[in-house]
């Protein structure tokens, strides 16, 4: 779930960034989506293939801050911090899962679907709590329609020509 939140933020930030930052951000966001799908499917990819897309947006952001501060200024601070936190959390979760999966003594013998469902719901709630405000802080979020203000509003001047 953390990889999904990080991917959505990376893609949203990349959509409004300067081209030399936009392309790698959107591509790494797509890579983060692939990591999320692989994690949910239980696939075990080589560690560099998992960590590269998770670390790429943060590394790109830090390099941009050093190399071109004016270019990095186009990237919103809070969404990039949130993306970095979520990507780091996804990397840690995948590393812990890899260690548990490698140790036969730590694996559970029988599936525990209720525990898995409750864990997924809890993690999704935390990720939504981080990703939603971060997405609102992107350029796309600034163009979003505020809740409760959908539809047309008509201002009618009752005394227009009098």
Secondary structure, DSSP 4 states (H G I P E B T S, - for coil): -HHHHHHHHHHHHHHTS-HHHHHHHHHHHHHHHHHHHHHHHT----HHHHHHHHHHHHHHHHHHHHH-HHHHTTS-HHHHHHHHHHHHHHHHHHHHHHHHHH-TTTS-SS--HHHHHHHHHHHHHHHHHHHHHHHHTSHHHHTSPPTT--S------TTTT-
